[in-house]
Amino acid sequence: MDALLVKEYRAGIVESTHYGHICIVNDQGEVYGSAGDPHFVTFTRSAAKPLQAIPGIRAGIADYYGLTEEEIAIMAASHLAEPRHIEVLENIQRKIGVDEEQMVCAPTYPLSEDSKEHTIREQGRKRRLYHNCSGKHLGVLGYSRMRHNPEETYAEPDHPAQREILDVIAMMSGMETERIGLGTDGCGFPVFALPLSAMANAYVKLACPDLIPDEPTRTAVRTITAAMNHYPAMVGGTRRVDTFILQDPNIVAKGGFKGVYCFGLKKERLGIALKILDGSEEEWGWVVESILEQIGYDNRRLLEGLRSEFTKDIYNDAGRKVGHAETVFTLERSR
């Protein structure tokens, strides 16, 4: 059954409700807590990006191209195409020697409103590099070039790099490859349909790489997650939940389109995955804060920061407070 996660009020009257599902797993892959259906199946969307970066990093593209930690972090990003994002992406592009037009992601304007206004005013054109998934695409293109694999089909499901990514998703999630549903993401890459419990299982391994039996994969995960924690602004950008909570070195986190959010806790050895059923993202900060509060997370500064940065007060276009939101779910603990 769907769980009611958030209510939004205007003038004391419920205006909107947001239903969804939450799953928390421990380091044994067992469901530790939940709201709704912990095995609800949905697409990973961009929450898979840290996993999709593993094959290239595992194979040595960082040393091969001389990539920095910032450049590794943006390969796992849904960036806003803010100025520093574009600078880092152009550095990657120069290092791997590919043309921007080789990327199959569509030309877009930056997601950052400030950057979009500047782009329209100064340049007046869209670019593939502005697409929020461009770091992931450059990473896989660079890996394909290093391996001398076809570059023109790098996003196709039967490409060697994409088959390797699918194997990584299966290994990290504990799923058999044939049981993973495949679709096409907005950027043109394959996207994976998994139970939330499997996504959470992948994230507990990202947080606790000692759970990964394969040493090269363990090393790659440590490299990717360290880069994400050291350069959280590369993973998202201004006022993004990813960027905010990745400042806590105990957390590995990444959201995805249509309301999917995943994070892992290192010290607590937990993986968490959630899905907002209406596909909204504005509830992420509220729901993440409530989950952390309910499990007794001890970083009070982070919790207070989440409440401040992602306030539950609702304002109108003129900045006047007109309502508020409440998280209303209670996690059920598994015995």
C-alpha positions in Angstrom: 0.0 0.0 0.0 1.2 3.5 -0.8 2.3 5.5 2.2 1.3 9.1 2.7 4.6 10.9 3.1 3.9 14.7 3.0 0.9 17.0 3.4 1.0 20.6 2.1 -1.3 23.2 3.7 -2.5 26.6 2.5 -4.5 28.7 5.0 -4.7 25.7 7.2 -6.4 23.6 4.5 -4.7 20.5 2.9 -4.0 21.5 -0.7 -1.6 18.7 -1.8 -0.6 15.2 -0.6 2.4 13.2 -1.7 2.4 9.5 -1.5 5.4 7.2 -1.9 7.6 4.4 -0.6 10.7 4.2 1.5 13.1 1.3 2.1 16.1 1.1 4.5 18.4 -1.9 4.4 21.2 -2.9 6.7 24.6 -4.2 5.7 23.2 -7.8 5.4 20.8 -6.6 2.7 17.9 -7.0 5.1 15.0 -4.5 5.3 15.7 -2.5 8.4 12.8 0.0 8.1 10.2 1.1 5.6 7.1 3.1 4.8 4.8 1.8 2.1 6.2 -1.1 0.0 10.0 -1.5 0.5 10.1 -3.6 -2.6 8.3 -1.2 -4.9 9.7 -1.4 -8.4 10.7 1.9 -10.1 13.4 3.3 -12.4 16.7 4.4 -10.9 17.0 7.4 -13.1 20.0 9.5 -12.1 20.4 7.8 -8.8 22.3 5.2 -10.8 25.0 7.6 -11.8 27.6 6.7 -9.1 27.1 3.1 -10.2 27.4 3.9 -13.9 30.8 5.6 -13.2 32.3 2.4 -11.7 33.4 0.5 -14.9 35.4 3.4 -16.3 37.0 4.3 -12.9 37.7 0.6 -12.2 39.4 0.3 -15.6 41.7 3.2 -14.9 40.4 6.1 -16.9 41.3 8.6 -14.1 45.0 7.8 -14.5 44.8 7.3 -18.3 43.4 10.8 -18.8 44.8 12.5 -15.7 41.3 13.2 -14.3 41.0 15.3 -11.1 38.6 14.5 -8.2 36.3 17.3 -9.4 36.1 15.7 -12.8 35.4 12.3 -11.3 32.6 13.8 -9.2 30.8 15.4 -12.1 30.7 12.0 -13.9 28.3 11.0 -11.1 26.4 14.3 -11.3 23.1 15.9 -12.2 24.7 19.3 -12.5 23.0 22.6 -13.1 25.5 23.8 -15.7 26.7 26.5 -13.4 30.0 28.2 -14.5 32.3 25.9 -12.6 30.4 22.8 -13.9 31.0 24.0 -17.5 34.7 24.7 -16.8 35.2 21.2 -15.4 33.3 19.5 -18.2 35.3 21.4 -20.8 38.5 20.2 -19.1 37.3 16.6 -19.3 36.3 17.0 -23.0 39.8 18.3 -23.8 41.5 15.5 -21.9 39.6 12.7 -23.6 39.6 14.4 -27.0 36.0 14.0 -28.0 33.7 16.4 -29.7 30.7 17.7 -27.8 28.4 16.6 -30.7 29.4 13.0 -30.1 27.2 13.0 -27.0 23.7 11.7 -27.5 22.1 13.8 -24.8 20.1 16.6 -26.2 21.3 20.2 -26.4 19.7 22.2 -23.5 19.9 25.4 -21.6 21.4 25.2 -18.1 19.1 24.1 -15.3 20.5 27.0 -13.1 18.2 30.0 -13.7 21.2 32.4 -13.4 23.3 30.4 -15.8 20.3 30.1 -18.2 19.7 33.8 -18.3 23.4 34.5 -18.8 23.5 31.9 -21.6 20.5 33.3 -23.4 21.8 36.9 -23.1 25.5 36.2 -24.0 25.3 33.1 -26.3 21.7 32.5 -27.2 22.1 28.8 -27.9 21.7 25.5 -26.3 24.6 23.0 -25.8 24.9 19.3 -25.1 27.4 20.2 -22.4 24.7 22.0 -20.5 22.7 18.8 -20.2 22.6 17.7 -16.5 23.9 14.2 -17.6 26.8 15.4 -19.7 29.4 14.3 -17.1 28.2 10.8 -17.2 28.3 10.8 -21.0 31.8 12.1 -21.2 32.9 9.4 -18.7 31.5 6.6 -20.8 32.8 8.1 -24.1 36.2 8.4 -22.5 36.1 4.8 -21.3 35.0 3.7 -24.8 37.9 5.6 -26.4 40.4 4.1 -24.0 39.1 0.6 -24.7 39.0 1.2 -28.5 35.3 0.3 -28.4 32.8 2.0 -30.8 32.1 5.6 -29.8 29.1 6.2 -32.0 27.0 3.5 -30.2 28.3 4.2 -26.7 24.7 4.7 -25.3 23.2 1.6 -26.8 22.3 -1.3 -24.4 24.4 -3.8 -26.3 27.6 -1.6 -26.2 30.4 -3.2 -24.2 30.4 -0.3 -21.7 26.7 -0.5 -21.2 26.8 -4.2 -20.7 29.5 -3.7 -18.1 27.3 -1.1 -16.4 24.4 -3.5 -16.3 26.6 -6.1 -14.7 27.7 -3.6 -12.0 24.1 -2.7 -11.3 23.3 -6.3 -10.8 26.3 -7.0 -8.6 25.8 -3.9 -6.4 22.0 -4.4 -6.1 22.1 -8.1 -5.6 19.8 -8.6 -8.6 20.2 -11.1 -11.4 20.7 -9.2 -14.7 17.7 -10.8 -16.4 15.5 -9.6 -13.6 16.5 -5.9 -14.1 14.0 -4.0 -16.2 15.5 -1.8 -18.9 14.1 1.4 -20.4 15.6 4.5 -22.0 16.4 7.5 -19.8 15.8 11.1 -20.8 19.5 11.5 -21.7 19.4 8.5 -24.1 21.2 6.0 -21.8 19.7 2.7 -20.6 17.8 3.1 -17.3 17.2 0.3 -14.8 14.0 -0.8 -13.0 14.7 -2.2 -9.6 12.9 -2.7 -6.3 13.7 0.0 -3.8 15.2 -2.7 -1.6 17.7 -3.4 -4.4 18.6 0.2 -4.8 19.1 0.6 -1.1 21.3 -2.5 -1.2 23.5 -0.8 -3.9 23.8 2.3 -1.8 24.8 0.5 1.4 27.6 -0.9 -0.7 28.5 2.5 -2.0 28.7 3.7 1.7 30.4 0.5 2.9 32.7 -0.8 0.1 34.1 -3.5 2.4 30.8 -5.3 1.5 32.0 -5.6 -2.2 33.9 -8.9 -2.8 35.8 -7.6 -5.9 38.8 -5.5 -4.9 39.0 -3.4 -8.1 35.3 -2.5 -7.7 35.9 -1.6 -4.0 38.7 0.7 -5.0 36.6 2.3 -7.7 33.7 2.9 -5.3 36.1 4.5 -2.8 37.4 6.8 -5.5 34.0 7.9 -6.7 32.4 8.4 -3.3 35.5 10.3 -2.0 35.2 12.6 -5.0 31.5 13.2 -4.4 32.1 14.0 -0.7 35.1 16.2 -1.5 33.4 18.2 -4.3 29.7 18.0 -3.5 28.9 21.1 -5.6 30.0 19.2 -8.7 27.3 16.5 -8.0 24.4 19.0 -8.0 24.9 22.7 -7.5 23.3 25.6 -5.7 20.5 24.6 -3.3 20.4 20.9 -4.4 19.8 18.2 -1.7 22.6 16.1 -3.1 25.2 18.9 -2.7 23.9 19.8 0.8 24.0 16.3 2.4 27.2 15.2 0.6 29.0 17.8 2.7 28.6 15.2 5.5 31.4 12.8 4.8 29.3 10.0 6.4 26.8 10.2 3.6 26.8 9.1 -0.1 23.7 10.4 -1.9 22.2 10.9 -5.4 18.8 11.7 -6.6 17.0 10.9 -9.8 14.2 12.4 -11.9 10.6 11.5 -11.1 11.0 11.5 -7.4 13.7 8.9 -6.8 16.3 9.5 -4.0 19.0 7.2 -2.6 21.6 7.6 0.1 23.9 5.5 2.2 25.2 6.0 5.7 28.7 4.8 6.3 28.9 4.6 10.1 25.4 3.2 10.5 25.9 0.8 7.6 22.5 1.5 6.1 21.2 2.1 2.6 18.0 4.1 1.9 15.9 4.5 -1.2 12.7 6.4 -1.7 10.2 7.2 -4.4 7.7 10.1 -4.4 5.0 8.7 -6.6 3.9 11.9 -8.3 7.5 12.4 -9.4 8.1 15.5 -7.4 11.5 16.5 -6.0 10.7 19.4 -3.7 9.9 16.9 -0.9 13.3 15.3 -0.9 14.9 17.5 1.7 11.8 17.1 4.0 11.7 13.4 3.7 15.4 12.8 4.0 15.4 15.0 7.2 12.5 13.0 8.7 14.2 9.7 7.9 17.4 10.8 9.6 15.5 12.1 12.5 13.5 8.9 13.0 16.6 6.6 12.9 18.4 8.8 15.4 21.0 10.3 13.2 23.6 12.0 15.4 24.7 14.8 13.1 22.4 17.5 14.6 24.1 20.2 12.6 23.1 18.5 9.3 19.5 18.0 10.5 19.2 21.6 11.5 20.8 22.7 8.2 18.2 20.6 6.3 15.4 22.2 8.2 16.8 25.7 7.4 17.9 25.1 3.8 14.8 23.2 2.8 12.2 24.9 4.9 8.7 23.5 5.1 7.2 27.0 4.9 5.5 27.7 1.6 5.8 31.2 0.1 3.9 32.9 -2.8 5.6 34.6 -5.7 6.1 37.8 -3.7 7.8 36.0 -0.9 4.9 36.0 1.5 4.4 32.9 3.7 1.1 31.4 2.7 1.3 27.8 4.0 3.5 25.0 5.2 4.3 21.3 4.7 4.4 18.4 7.1 6.1 15.0 6.8 3.5 12.6 8.2 5.0 9.1 7.8 6.4 6.9 10.5 9.0 4.3 9.6 8.1 0.8 10.5 11.1 -1.1 11.9 11.6 -4.7 10.8 12.2 -7.3 13.4 
